[in-house]
């Protein structure tokens, strides 16, 4: 029982990271209908900027975070303006493959600029783990969980309670009608790309100290985050958070009790089983296919 | 989700002649290539790679373009085919090549059937994550099932043989892949004209309408996955011979993305498109290996540029040009996308 509890506590950090990454993915999907497969690469790029802020500009970690967050907002916006906006009318598969191309392009460019040697990023909150009696949780993990919950809460409140959220939901429900009703569709889609990439970048800033930073750092994380978003029902913010923690905890329990060799495989087996029982994810609604 | 239209109204006879001329040209170039470049093993190997990738891209296009199903795990099926061929050749070294190929294809088809089973309930992103799971799981299983797969080192692929003839030289492997791919393309082309092939497209366009026409939607989808896996397995066996080795590292997730990109860059639901898309991306990839670090930039750049300029993929170029020429005036009024059928 004690080991079980410790596995649970040890998995919340990565759970939060998957949840945060999935939130960014889901936000973009909700308003623009595009699954942004480049989300991991874009987040790695922002983290490279964070590293450059600390090690090239020699600013403090806090200021480097601010610079990197602003950079992430700009990167997300540029993707939308330069690429996705131009293919807005193309079938959705084409838009998805466009983001796959972008994934390679961004990874390649960060590789050329910063190289593939792993780099270190400082923990946001270091120091000893908290707890006793065999139960420990890292301070950094507490920060990750807290930040994830705050971001999710703010997003949910904005979506459900504010005029901006109403507009975003209108765009998600029917873009054409929303435009006819005078909703500034372009602005909302742009904002969701900007903020979505920024939120996924936050997860990358948090994971970088745990695994070392490289242009391909987010590849595995992105796979888990994508699975988390789907598990949660792809389109549900609560679902993304729950999905992230479920995937994180499942991965850790599988590694602890069954096998580290088959960790990834078993996580996917679990997801397939869940999807077979609930074809629209844990929190998804059986909606008509979005086209 | 509907593909760029392939038939051009009017000039149908001309289009047919052009099609046959193109097929003839491809076959002549394909047959003559090693006669001209036979001494240059590097060029022959790259050409073989283009052929094998074209076949795998077509197998994925069956699923994505003709069937309207998404797959992010085609490399997993390719890996099964590759390992199956390598394993059986290791056990029975004198096995005739057609038997080996059939073994790889059948084993991969079974995997495809299993993958196709939940598709009755899953679509869109849910299907994407299931196929993604396959693509990620297969290399991991190959890495750990050491008794069969020899773990990280992988299996050496013995040369294929027909009777006493060993197909070991790059030119022999080239012709082997060329013949198998040509036969597969003919089979796929014919299949698409049958009742089953048309059922694939009917299900893609509307599941409800297809069901109303008496098509068993679920069975059609499972067949589609099985057929796609069959040809992916053949491609995987050829892939193994091309590389002389199958190892878990040879089938990363990015390989699945590569095939998907080749389908879309070439043009969905177009066989010539898949061939062109695969060749373009293989060349973009192999021609940049001398510039370390530029590979992903060039491949990614090609994908992004092609889609920005011609969203329907390269196969849409002739149709787009003809339509622009024939109804320029009308088109100016409708400033829709270049990809016809985008709004279906």
Contacts between the chains, C-beta under 8 A, distances in Angstrom:
chain1	res1	chain2	res2	distance
A	35	B	125	6.3
A	35	B	128	7.5
A	37	B	257	7.8
A	83	B	304	6.8
A	83	B	308	7.0
A	86	B	308	5.9
A	87	B	307	6.5
A	87	B	308	7.0
A	87	B	311	5.6
A	87	B	337	8.0
A	89	B	336	6.6
A	89	B	337	4.0
A	89	B	339	7.9
A	89	B	342	5.5
A	89	B	343	7.3
A	90	B	307	7.6
A	90	B	311	4.1
A	90	B	337	5.7
A	90	B	339	5.5
A	90	B	342	5.7
A	91	B	1	5.4
A	91	B	2	7.3
A	91	B	339	6.7
A	91	B	342	5.7
A	92	B	1	7.0
A	93	B	1	6.4
A	93	B	64	6.8
A	93	B	70	7.0
A	93	B	264	6.4
A	93	B	268	6.7
A	94	B	264	5.9
A	94	B	307	6.0
A	94	B	311	5.4
A	94	B	312	7.9
A	94	B	313	7.9
A	94	B	339	7.1
A	96	B	70	7.9
A	97	B	260	6.2
A	97	B	261	5.6
A	97	B	264	4.0
A	97	B	265	7.5
A	97	B	303	6.7
A	97	B	307	6.6
A	98	B	303	7.4
A	98	B	304	6.4
A	98	B	307	5.0
A	98	B	308	7.8
A	100	B	257	5.1
A	100	B	260	6.6
A	100	B	261	5.6
A	100	B	303	6.8
A	101	B	261	6.4
A	101	B	299	7.9
A	101	B	300	4.8
A	101	B	301	7.6
A	101	B	302	7.7
A	101	B	303	3.0
A	101	B	304	4.2
A	101	B	307	6.7
A	102	B	300	6.7
A	102	B	304	6.2
A	103	B	257	7.5
A	103	B	300	7.0
A	104	B	254	7.8
A	104	B	257	7.9
A	104	B	296	4.3
A	104	B	297	7.5
A	104	B	299	5.4
A	104	B	300	3.0
A	104	B	303	7.0
A	105	B	296	7.0
A	105	B	297	6.1
A	105	B	300	3.3
A	105	B	301	5.7
A	105	B	303	8.0
A	105	B	304	6.0
A	106	B	300	7.5
A	107	B	296	5.3
A	107	B	300	7.7
A	108	B	293	6.9
A	108	B	294	6.9
A	108	B	295	7.0
A	108	B	296	3.3
A	108	B	297	3.5
A	108	B	298	7.8
A	108	B	300	5.9
A	109	B	297	6.0
A	111	B	293	5.3
A	111	B	296	7.0
A	112	B	293	5.1
A	112	B	294	7.2
A	112	B	297	6.7
A	219	B	253	7.4
A	223	B	132	6.9
A	223	B	136	6.3
A	223	B	253	7.0
A	226	B	129	6.6
A	226	B	132	7.1
A	227	B	129	5.6
A	227	B	132	7.5
A	227	B	133	7.6
A	230	B	125	5.5
A	230	B	126	6.0
A	230	B	128	7.5
A	230	B	129	4.2
A	231	B	129	8.0
A	234	B	125	4.9
A	234	B	126	7.7
A	261	B	140	7.3
A	261	B	143	7.4
A	261	B	144	4.4
A	262	B	140	6.5
A	262	B	141	7.5
A	262	B	144	6.4
A	264	B	136	5.5
A	264	B	137	6.7
A	264	B	140	5.4
A	265	B	133	7.9
A	265	B	136	7.4
A	265	B	137	4.0
A	265	B	140	5.0
A	265	B	141	6.2
A	268	B	129	8.0
A	268	B	130	8.0
A	268	B	132	7.7
A	268	B	133	3.1
A	268	B	134	7.9
A	268	B	136	6.4
A	268	B	137	5.6
A	269	B	133	7.5
A	269	B	137	7.7
A	271	B	129	6.5
A	271	B	130	7.9
A	271	B	133	6.5
A	272	B	118	6.8
A	272	B	130	5.5
A	272	B	133	6.1
A	275	B	118	7.3
A	275	B	121	8.0
A	275	B	122	6.1
A	275	B	126	5.4
A	275	B	129	7.3
A	275	B	130	6.7
A	276	B	118	5.4
A	276	B	121	6.6
A	276	B	122	7.8
A	279	B	121	4.4
A	279	B	122	5.7
A	279	B	126	6.4
A	280	B	126	7.5
A	281	B	126	7.2
A	289	B	123	6.6
A	289	B	124	6.2
A	290	B	124	7.7
A	291	B	1	7.1
